[in-house]
Amino acid sequence: MDKEELKQKLTPQQYKVCIDCGTEPAFDNEYWNMKDEGVYHCVVCDTPLFSSDAKYDSGTGWPSYFQPVNEEVIETRDDDTMGMHRVEAVCASCGSHLGHLFPDGPAPTGLRYCINSASLKFKPKV
């Protein structure tokens, strides 16, 4: 999908986050406090990314997960923007920016996938 098609498909906030690698405000986004059971998909390509079973309250104001549905759905890249080193998390299927990966999460992985709600589409468990 080219950028013009994505501008038609996505909201301005989704485009800013997913395509321009933006970040939405903490504690003011759709899924940070959601506790429903289901699966969070990539808003761009609909790939299943995270299960509600791996979601936890990190206290950061963004949805946080200790693991993806499987290791193949997320790719990571070095991100040295904003004067610091971070690890960017992107959708392996379409390359959409999701958020960042930090090594301060809970057991069993010790990882925190800090993900923008705007990059996700929630599908409830049926």
Secondary structure, 3 states (H helix, E strand, C coil): CCHHHHHHHCCHHHHHHHCCCCCCCCCCCCCCCCCCCEEEEECCCCCEEEEHHHEECCCCCCCEECCCCCHHHEEEEEECHHHCCEEEEEECCCCCEEEEEECCCCCCCCCEEEECHHHEEEEECC
